[in-house]
Amino acid sequence: MRSLLLLTALLGCISARAQHWGNAADSGYHALNTCYWSDSQHYYKHNNTGNDAFDYWWNAHAADILVDGYLRTSRQSYLQQLNLLLDGMRRKNGGQWLNEYYDDEQWLVLALLRAYEATGNKRYAAVADTLWTDIKKGWTPVAGGGIMWMKTTPHSKNACSNGPAMIIAARRYKLFQQPEDLAFAKQIYAWQKQHLVNPANGTVWDNIEVKNGVPQTNTRPGMVFTYNQGTWLGGALELYTITREPVYLADALRTATYVMEDTVRFSPGGILKGENNGDGGLFKGIFIRYFTQLILHGNLEAPVKARFISWLRNNGRSLLENGTLRPQYIFDTRWRKAPATPGQDASIQMSGIMLLEALYLVEGA
């Protein structure tokens, strides 16, 4: 009886901790929908200070966090918002799904596959198929392979257009059991590891370009971003969960550990460093999404898992205690200092919500 009571108390404590993060995520969503949502055109605007520009890939991540909200709460309102957003995105994109940026398409496919898995709604799978057919055309022999970043820059192959594609291919294999998807995921992994992963420490460089016929990897320190670390480790993790081959898990762990422990570029004081506004506002949230999957599905040793969770919690505490402007509940890109004004980019708000949803998942598990 005593053991049962202790277990019940422990589960209640875990549930309360998870709910704490879930409540905070709800507050973040409220600010996102209140300050950034276009009621007339059904998309999230660039910022809350008058810039109504449509950012395809930001809105793709908004779709992903709406799936997060639905999975956490089972509220139909999240799916209703998702469907409105998808319709709005298509209208704002000229009445079509295809985009000149392959990575923009990939972010949306990732959200759509999760929405399809959560609901069984074939609309999501059909749109994802349309985009995936186009994305695969981006793989060319230039620089030994890899998917282009932009359709108009055939000589540039980027981490942001290959890491997400690796995750898509692996997840498609899990959903539909098509061998060619698994083969493509492995092909992307091998190419990216050879060309864009630093063999000294596992960090991921941003891109490789062919100049005067010679492939040149961009190894400048300023071109190393958190989101590329996240999609690389996320793709390696997906391949590990399918094959159970240790090399994939080792690669994912190496990159994740380096980001967590690097106190200069990535994680000074144990808190992910801000990567400015604009597109950079989304980078940390993307890393957190796939870092969390590693915690949940990486079959980690207990001490490693505990360190990862502790680091994640510290980032969440810092965001809520130091990096949130109240009462508006607007997040700052730095996660360690509140924004000076409520005027912020939507990308930053979305990134903060991703962190809070991640902590809900980890505490709930």
N, C-alpha and C positions, 0 to 999 in steps of 0.2 A: 504493500500500500504506500509506504514512504517513497519508494522508487517511482511509483506512478505519479504521486503528488509532485515530486521534484521534476519529473519529465513534463508534466502539465505546466508547471510554473516556468520552466525553461522555454517551452514552446510559446507561451504567452509573451515572454520577454522578447523572443525573436520576432514574433508577430508585431509587437509594439514598435520595435526598432524599424522594421520594414515599413510599417504604416507611417512612421515619422517621415521617412524619405518620400513615400508616396504622397503624403499631404503636401510636402514641399514641391513635388513635381506638379501637383494640381495647381498650386499657386503660380508656378512658372508658366503653365499652360494658360491660365487666366490672363496673365500679363501679355503673353504672346497673342492671344486671340483679341484682347481688348485694344492693344496698342499697334498691332501690325497687320491684322486681317483686313482685307478689302471685302466689305459686305456686298459690293456691287459686282466685283469681278472675280471673287473667290480665289484669292491667292494671298500669300504673305508678302507684304511690301518690303522694300530694301531696308528702310528704317522707320522710326516713329517721329521723324522731324520734317516730313514733307517729301522725301524721296520715294516715289511710288514705283520705281523701276522693278521689273520682273526678273528675278534670278532663278533660272531653271533649276540649277543644282541645289540651291538653298531650299527651294520648295520640295525637291525630291527628299531632302533630309527631314523636312517638316512632315512629309508623308510617313517616313520611317518612325518618327516619334509619335505620330498619331496611332500607328500600329502598336507601339510600346504602351500607350495609354489604354488602348482597347484590351490588350493582353493582361494588363494589370487590373483593370476594373470591370471588364465585360460590358461596359456601357456602350450602347448603340450610338450614342452621340459622337463618339470618336470615329466610327465608320461613316456616319453621315457627313462629318467634316471631311473625312478622307475622300469620299466620292465627290463632294463639292470641289475640293482642292484639285483632284485629277481633271475634272471638267474645266476648271479655271486654267490649269496649267496648259491644257491642250489649246484652249482659245488664245491664251497669251503667247503661245508658241506658234502662232500662225495656222491653227487648226490641224496640227499634226504632232506626232510624238517625237519624230527624229530631230536630232540636234547636231550642230557641227562639231561639238565636243563629245568624244566618245565617253569620257569619264562622267559627263553630265547624264548621259543615257544610263550608264552603269549604276549610278546612285539610285536612279528611279527603279531600275530592275530589282535591285536589292530590296527596296521597300515593297515592291509589288509581289515578289516571291514570298516575303514574310506575310503579307496581307492574304495571299492565296492560301498559304499553309494554315493561317489562323481561321479562315472563313470558308474555304472551298469555293469562293466566288470565281468562276472561270473568266470573268472579265479581266481580273488582275493578271491571270496567267496569259491571256491572249495578248494584252498590251506588252507584257514582259517578253513574249515570244517575238513580237514585232521588233522590239528594240534589240533583242539578243541577236537576231538575224543580221541586223545592221552592224552591231558591235563586232561580230566575228570578221567582218570585212576589213576591219582595221588592222588585223594581223598581216604583216608583210615581211619580206626577207630583209628589208632595210635594218641595219644594225644587228643582223643575225636573227631577227624575229621581233616579237613584241607588238603590242597594239599601239597605234598612233594616239597622241593626245587630241589633236585637231585634224579634221579631214583635209584642211588646207596646209598642214605642216607635216608632210610625209616623212621628213628626215628627223623628226623628234619623237622619241618613245619615252613615255613618262611613267613613274611609279604609280601615279594616280589613275592611269588608264590601264594598268596591268594588275595591281593588287586587288582592286574590286572585281575585275573580271575573273580572277582566280577563284574568289569567293563565290561568285555567281555560278561558274561552271561546276564547282564542287557541290553547291546546294542544289543545282538542277539535277545533278546525278542522284542525290539523295531523294529528291522528289519524284523523278521520272525514270530513273534507272537506265539512262541512255549512256552506253559505254563511251561514246565520243565526248561527252561532257567531262567525264573523269580524265580522259586522255588529254583534253585541252587544258584542264586545270593543272595537270602535272607538267605540261609543256610550258605554260606560263611561269610556273614555279621555277623550273630549271633555267629558263631564260632570265628571269628577274634576279635569281640568285647569282648568276654568272656576271650580269652587267650592272646591277643597281644595288647590290648588298655589299657593304664594306666587310671584307673577310677578317679584318682586325678586331671588330667589335659587334658586328651584326646590325649596325645602323643602315638605314636605307637612303640612298641618294635620290635626288629628285628626277633626274632625266639623263638620257644619253642622246647625243645628236651626231649626225654624220656631216662632217665639214671637210670639203675637198676630198670626199671619198673615204675619210677616216672616221670611224666611230669614236666619239670622245664623251666619256662619262663626266657629268658635272659634279665635281667633288667639293665645290665651295662650301665652307661651313654654314654660310647663310642660306643655303638651299637644302637644308635638312629639316623636314617638318614632321610634326607628330602624327599627322593623319597617314602619311606614307608608312610610318612604323606600324600603325594600327592595322592597315589593310594587308601588309605583308605578314604580320603574325597571325592575322585572322585567316588568311588563305592557307598558311601552313597548318594552322589548327584544324581547319576543315579537312585537309588531306589526311591529317593524323587520325581524326575521328572516323574516317572511311577506311584507311589502310592499316592503322595501328603501327606504322613504320616509325621508329624512334627518331629518325632524322628530322621529320617534320616538327615534332614536338620540341626537339632540341633547338631548332631554328626559332620557333615562336618564343620559347623561354628566354633565349639569348637576347633577342631584341627587346622583349618586354622588360627584362631585368635591367638592361642597359639604360632604357628610358627612365625607369624608376630610380635608379641609383646615380645617374649622371646629374651632378649638382650645378653644372655650368650651363649647358645648353637646354636641357629638358626640365629638370626637376629641382631647382634651387630651393633649399629648405623643405624638400619633400612635397612641394606643391608644383604642379605643372605650370610652366612659364607661359605668360600671355603671348599670343602671336598676333597681336594687333586686332584691328577691326576688319571689315570687309570679309573677303574669303577666309582670311586667317582666323576669324572668330569661330569658325566651324571646326578647325583642325583638331583641337583637343577633344571635343566631344566624339569625333570619329575614332580617335585613338581609344578613348574610354570604352566605346561600344565593343570593340574587339578584344581589348584587354579583359573586359568582364567575361566575355565568352571563354577566354582562356582559364579564368578562375573557375567557371562553372563546368567546363567540359574537358579541361586539360589533364584530368587524372593526376593532379599535382600532389607532391608529397606534402604532408601536413604543415611542416615549418614554412615551406615556400608559399603555400596557399595562405597561411596566416599573415605572412609579410605583405603579400599582394593585397589582401583585404584591408589590413591596417593602413596601407598607403592610400587605398581608394577612399576609406573613411576619412582620412585626414584631409583629402582634397574636398570631400563633400562638406565637412565641418567648416573648412576655410571659406568655401563658397557662401554658405549660409550665414556664418558669423561675421565674415569680413568683406565678402565680395558681392553683397546684395543690397540694393537701394530699396529701402522701405519708406512708405507703405506700398509703393508701386510694384515691388517684387521684380525689379529689373536687375539683371546680372551684369557684372563687369567681365571683360575678357581675361583679367588677371587672376581671378578667384581668390585674391588675397587683399583686395581693397575695393570698396564700393565705388561705383561710378560717380563722378562729380555731378552729373545731371541725368535726368531720365532719358535723354536722347541718346539711343544706342542702336546699333545695327541688329536686325533680326537674327543674323548668324550667331551672334553672341548669346542671345536668349536661348536659341535652340541647343547650343552646346551645353549650357548649364542644365537644361532639362534632361539631356542625355546622361549627364553625370548622376542626377537624382534618380532617374529611372534605373540606372545601373546599380545603384546602391540598394534600391528596393529589391531588385532581383537577387543580389548577393545576400542580403539579410534574410530574405524569404527562403532562400535555399539552405 
